[in-house]
């Protein structure tokens, strides 16, 4: 069984440079548009933050941000890039080490949910994001495949991919029909975007 944390620790120093191409920039711009349309408010909780992609695409996060990741080396890169922000090493599967009364106005998880597990991630968002808060989760869709130059692709290619119908059922069970939304980011189903509108 692949140790995902060890893989990301090993990729950390090269991760940002390997994801700085034109395609990645276009994808990030689409995610930014989704975030702007949803209207996230600070403070923002970012679960599976990696090197801090959320801070690149979400202006609200700059006003109040907590990034969580289980990879020490990815967090080391994040702290280097964003020295004024708060980063915490923790594994969302085992719970998050916050004050029981802490709450965030918005929640974000960009490309981490397929590793964490959708039910686990939704449970953490339910626990730590205010009931009226907006949430956005971006995950790998059924047609996603790692690019030829993707670092560690041979070790991560077994990541579970999402089918829209299955994800819709899971998300609506947590959030209800009115606030939950699941959409494909690309027509070829490379990514799925899950959102919960603010109440």
C-alpha positions in Angstrom: 0.0 0.0 0.0 1.4 3.4 -1.0 2.2 5.8 1.9 0.6 8.9 0.4 2.2 11.2 3.0 5.6 9.9 2.2 5.0 10.5 -1.5 4.0 14.1 -0.9 6.9 14.7 1.4 9.2 13.5 -1.4 7.4 15.7 -4.0 7.2 18.9 -2.0 10.4 20.7 -3.1 9.4 20.3 -6.8 5.6 20.4 -6.5 4.9 24.0 -7.3 7.3 24.2 -10.3 5.8 21.0 -11.7 2.3 22.6 -11.5 3.2 26.0 -13.0 2.3 25.4 -16.6 -0.3 26.9 -18.9 -2.9 24.2 -18.2 -2.5 24.4 -14.5 -2.9 28.2 -14.7 -6.1 27.8 -16.7 -7.5 25.3 -14.2 -6.7 27.5 -11.3 -8.5 30.4 -13.0 -11.6 28.3 -13.4 -11.5 27.4 -9.7 -11.0 31.0 -8.8 -14.2 31.9 -10.8 -16.1 29.2 -8.9 -14.8 30.6 -5.6 -15.7 34.1 -6.5 -19.2 33.0 -7.6 -19.7 31.2 -4.3 -18.6 34.2 -2.2 -16.4 32.7 0.4 -15.8 34.8 3.5 -12.9 34.9 5.9 -11.8 33.2 8.0 -11.2 30.2 5.7 -10.4 26.6 6.7 -8.4 24.8 4.0 -8.3 21.0 4.5 -5.5 19.3 2.5 -3.8 22.6 1.8 -0.6 21.3 0.3 1.6 24.3 -0.6 -1.2 26.8 -0.3 -3.0 26.8 -3.7 -6.1 28.2 -2.0 -4.2 31.4 -1.2 -3.4 31.9 -4.9 -7.1 31.6 -6.0 -9.1 32.9 -3.0 -8.7 36.5 -1.9 -10.9 36.0 1.1 -8.4 33.5 2.5 -5.7 36.3 2.8 -7.8 38.0 5.5 -8.0 34.9 7.7 -6.7 31.5 6.9 -5.9 28.1 8.4 -4.3 25.5 6.2 -4.2 21.9 7.3 -2.1 19.1 5.7 -0.6 15.8 6.8 2.6 16.3 4.9 5.3 18.1 6.9 7.3 19.0 3.8 4.4 20.4 1.8 3.6 22.6 4.8 7.3 23.7 4.9 6.9 24.9 1.3 3.6 26.6 2.2 5.1 28.4 5.2 8.0 29.6 3.0 5.6 31.0 0.4 3.0 32.5 2.8 4.9 33.4 6.0 2.0 35.4 7.5 -0.5 32.6 7.3 -1.4 29.8 9.8 -0.6 26.2 8.9 -1.2 23.1 11.0 0.1 19.6 10.4 -2.8 17.1 11.0 -4.5 14.2 9.3 -8.1 14.9 8.7 -9.0 11.2 8.9 -8.1 11.3 12.5 -9.7 14.6 13.4 -8.4 18.1 13.6 -6.6 19.6 16.7 -8.6 22.7 17.2 -10.5 24.2 20.1 -13.9 22.5 20.2 -15.6 25.9 20.0 -13.6 27.1 17.0 -15.5 27.8 13.8 -14.6 29.1 10.3 -16.8 31.1 8.0 -15.9 29.1 4.9 -14.3 25.8 4.0 -12.1 24.8 1.1 -10.6 21.5 -0.1 -8.8 21.6 -3.4 -7.7 18.1 -4.8 -7.4 16.5 -1.4 -10.8 14.9 -0.9 -10.1 11.9 -3.1 -7.3 10.9 -0.7 -9.0 11.9 2.5 -12.4 10.3 1.6 -15.5 12.3 0.8 -17.5 11.3 3.9 -14.6 12.1 6.2 -14.1 15.5 4.5 -17.8 16.4 4.6 -17.8 15.4 8.3 -14.9 17.7 9.0 -16.5 20.6 7.1 -19.7 20.0 9.0 -17.8 20.0 12.3 -15.6 23.1 11.8 -17.4 25.4 9.3 -20.3 27.4 10.5 -23.8 26.2 9.5 -24.3 29.3 7.4 -20.8 29.0 5.8 -20.0 28.3 2.2 -17.9 25.3 1.2 -16.1 24.4 -2.0 -14.5 21.0 -2.7 -12.7 20.1 -6.0 -11.9 16.5 -6.7 -10.9 14.2 -9.5 -13.7 13.1 -11.8 -14.2 9.8 -13.6 -12.1 10.9 -16.6 -9.2 12.3 -14.7 -5.7 10.9 -15.5 -2.4 12.2 -14.3 -0.4 14.1 -16.9 2.8 12.4 -18.2 5.0 14.9 -16.3 3.0 14.6 -13.0 5.4 14.0 -10.2 4.7 10.7 -8.5 2.0 9.7 -10.9 3.0 6.1 -10.9 2.5 6.0 -7.1 -0.7 8.0 -7.0 -2.6 6.7 -10.0 -4.8 4.5 -8.0 -6.5 7.4 -6.4 -10.3 6.8 -6.3 -12.1 8.9 -8.9 -15.6 10.3 -8.5 -18.7 9.7 -10.5 -21.1 12.6 -10.4 -24.2 10.6 -9.5 -22.6 8.9 -6.5 -21.1 12.1 -5.3 -24.5 14.0 -5.5 -26.2 11.3 -3.4 -23.5 11.5 -0.7 -23.3 15.3 -0.6 -27.1 15.8 -0.5 -27.3 13.3 2.3 -25.0 15.6 4.3 -26.2 19.1 3.2 -29.7 18.6 1.7 -30.9 19.4 -1.9 -31.2 23.2 -1.5 -27.6 24.1 -0.6 -25.6 21.3 -2.2 -24.4 21.4 -5.8 -22.2 19.1 -7.8 -20.9 20.1 -11.2 -18.2 18.9 -13.7 -15.5 21.5 -14.1 -14.7 20.2 -17.6 -17.0 18.6 -20.2 -14.8 15.5 -20.2 -15.3 15.1 -16.5 -11.7 15.6 -15.4 -12.9 17.3 -12.2 -16.0 17.6 -10.0 -16.7 20.7 -8.0 -18.9 20.4 -4.9 -20.3 23.5 -3.4 -22.4 24.4 -0.4 -23.9 27.9 -0.7 -23.8 30.2 2.3 -27.0 30.3 4.3 
